[in-house]
Amino acid sequence: MTDAPPPIFILVRPQLPANIGAAARGMLNFGLDQMRLVAPRDGWPNPRAVAMASGAGRLLDAARCYVSVAEAVADCDYVLATTARPRGITKSVLPPQKAMENARALAAAGKRVGVLFGAERAGLENRDLVPAGAIVSVPVNPDFPSLNLAQCVLLLAYEWRRAAGAPEAFAEIDLAARHDVERLADHWEERLDEAGFFFPPTKAARMKLNLRNLWSRMSLTRADVQTLHGALRQLARRDSN
Amino acid sequence: MTDAPPPIFILVRPQLPANIGAAARGMLNFGLDQMRLVAPRDGWPNPRAVAMASGAGRLLDAARCYVSVAEAVADCDYVLATTARPRGITKSVLPPQKAMENARALAAAGKRVGVLFGAERAGLENRDLVPAGAIVSVPVNPDFPSLNLAQCVLLLAYEWRRAAGAPEAFAEIDLAARHDVERLADHWEERLDEAGFFFPPTKAARMKLNLRNLWSRMSLTRADVQTLHGALRQLARRDSN
């Protein structure tokens, strides 16, 4: 369990460099050191982030910067997304404790887990949630729900550390890598597009998003991914004969 | 339980007004609104604290200021003291979760609980710990233990709320009925059979079983089932044109 790769905390479009620094501190306070950034507003690297990180500057030195969420999670096997308000998204919503227990179990099985955190003001957008297998929602006071980015990171890091002794929930499942699920989603989208499934055109974008969410949410194993590629190939092949 | 008086968070000799404001926000995020201050370095009230508190300014307006810890806890029935390093103190040391569970139980019995937080740099001194019935210690990374004052307040407030028995309002997923999943599995099996997917015949039974397991394992919603029927119909229809 102690050799489990720590989850990667991915800050999506963070605005204030000071919050990135504070997030790095909060992570290191609880033994996490893998940070990634997606399109930080004020550029990267940034000296104001380093100033706020105090002794956690090495996390920032090592933090890689990506242009999109898809690119930032490409090598992750499982993705969690933190958001205060899942609107019309049918994914499991977990409290931080349960989410980090699951992350521990996956990590113990050698899986790489990514956790997405939204920007200070706007949070994550629906399209950012696509790769997520589940949503993490902190049970805040509904009358004053605004959690700062660094605070949200701190709470998840705290729960990661607390979960060190937690039972292993999905350790046995040979989950497909995130990017294999992505390729499966692409394959289905292409073939269904050819088959005229995304109709009417005004609804096509929404239908595609729903279908991608469906694949992400299913905790597909590597064998499942092969089966679903194979089934689709076979169905599509009939047509070309 | 819901009528339990919330614990009073007492900041002892806080230095930075911004941290007092951030602490107020963190408290209100988890439904706490009773703050007291002991000898804040930069005087009180302080506009920089208010600026950082955003919507939690009313906590600061109501926060009373005391000259000593003894005075600040005089009307409390039970006192907890947060510190990273209890040195030669023979009191129980509790993790935040256990401490806040105890605080809930005391509050439910009508007791007023105070929680002491030390200054940013120095923490609490041994003399500050005198009134404490127990010590609360956050299980930080021993190689990087420095928790910011506002972060420590946030974690305790979070655990207070969690200790409520967490009214965990999670999105209810509209899972498909078992027999709808069965019909979906039948539909796929028929179409894939027609498409020659189950080949060679010696492996067909096993492949069918795997595919049925896949649908069962996925926690499909009713909308997912519709989507997967529709996708299959569309793929199969191309052939009959």
Boltz contact constraints between the chains, C-beta under 6 A:
constraints:
  - contact:
      token1: [A, 28]
      token2: [B, 144]
      max_distance: 6.0
  - contact:
      token1: [A, 29]
      token2: [B, 140]
      max_distance: 6.0
  - contact:
      token1: [A, 29]
      token2: [B, 141]
      max_distance: 6.0
  - contact:
      token1: [A, 29]
      token2: [B, 144]
      max_distance: 6.0
  - contact:
      token1: [A, 29]
      token2: [B, 147]
      max_distance: 6.0
  - contact:
      token1: [A, 30]
      token2: [B, 141]
      max_distance: 6.0
  - contact:
      token1: [A, 31]
      token2: [B, 141]
      max_distance: 6.0
  - contact:
      token1: [A, 55]
      token2: [B, 144]
      max_distance: 6.0
  - contact:
      token1: [A, 86]
      token2: [B, 171]
      max_distance: 6.0
  - contact:
      token1: [A, 90]
      token2: [B, 173]
      max_distance: 6.0
  - contact:
      token1: [A, 90]
      token2: [B, 221]
      max_distance: 6.0
  - contact:
      token1: [A, 93]
      token2: [B, 170]
      max_distance: 6.0
  - contact:
      token1: [A, 93]
      token2: [B, 171]
      max_distance: 6.0
  - contact:
      token1: [A, 95]
      token2: [B, 168]
      max_distance: 6.0
  - contact:
      token1: [A, 139]
      token2: [B, 166]
      max_distance: 6.0
  - contact:
      token1: [A, 140]
      token2: [B, 29]
      max_distance: 6.0
  - contact:
      token1: [A, 141]
      token2: [B, 29]
      max_distance: 6.0
  - contact:
      token1: [A, 141]
      token2: [B, 30]
      max_distance: 6.0
  - contact:
      token1: [A, 141]
      token2: [B, 31]
      max_distance: 6.0
  - contact:
      token1: [A, 144]
      token2: [B, 28]
      max_distance: 6.0
  - contact:
      token1: [A, 144]
      token2: [B, 29]
      max_distance: 6.0
  - contact:
      token1: [A, 144]
      token2: [B, 55]
      max_distance: 6.0
  - contact:
      token1: [A, 147]
      token2: [B, 29]
      max_distance: 6.0
  - contact:
      token1: [A, 151]
      token2: [B, 154]
      max_distance: 6.0
  - contact:
      token1: [A, 154]
      token2: [B, 151]
      max_distance: 6.0
  - contact:
      token1: [A, 155]
      token2: [B, 158]
      max_distance: 6.0
  - contact:
      token1: [A, 158]
      token2: [B, 155]
      max_distance: 6.0
  - contact:
      token1: [A, 192]
      token2: [B, 231]
      max_distance: 6.0
  - contact:
      token1: [A, 195]
      token2: [B, 234]
      max_distance: 6.0
  - contact:
      token1: [A, 195]
      token2: [B, 235]
      max_distance: 6.0
  - contact:
      token1: [A, 195]
      token2: [B, 238]
      max_distance: 6.0
  - contact:
      token1: [A, 197]
      token2: [B, 231]
      max_distance: 6.0
  - contact:
      token1: [A, 197]
      token2: [B, 234]
      max_distance: 6.0
  - contact:
      token1: [A, 214]
      token2: [B, 224]
      max_distance: 6.0
  - contact:
      token1: [A, 218]
      token2: [B, 218]
      max_distance: 6.0
  - contact:
      token1: [A, 224]
      token2: [B, 214]
      max_distance: 6.0
  - contact:
      token1: [A, 231]
      token2: [B, 192]
      max_distance: 6.0
  - contact:
      token1: [A, 231]
      token2: [B, 197]
      max_distance: 6.0
  - contact:
      token1: [A, 234]
      token2: [B, 195]
      max_distance: 6.0
  - contact:
      token1: [A, 234]
      token2: [B, 197]
      max_distance: 6.0
  - contact:
      token1: [A, 235]
      token2: [B, 195]
      max_distance: 6.0
  - contact:
      token1: [A, 235]
      token2: [B, 235]
      max_distance: 6.0
  - contact:
      token1: [A, 238]
      token2: [B, 195]
      max_distance: 6.0
  - contact:
      token1: [A, 238]
      token2: [B, 239]
      max_distance: 6.0
  - contact:
      token1: [A, 239]
      token2: [B, 238]
      max_distance: 6.0
  - contact:
      token1: [A, 239]
      token2: [B, 239]
      max_distance: 6.0
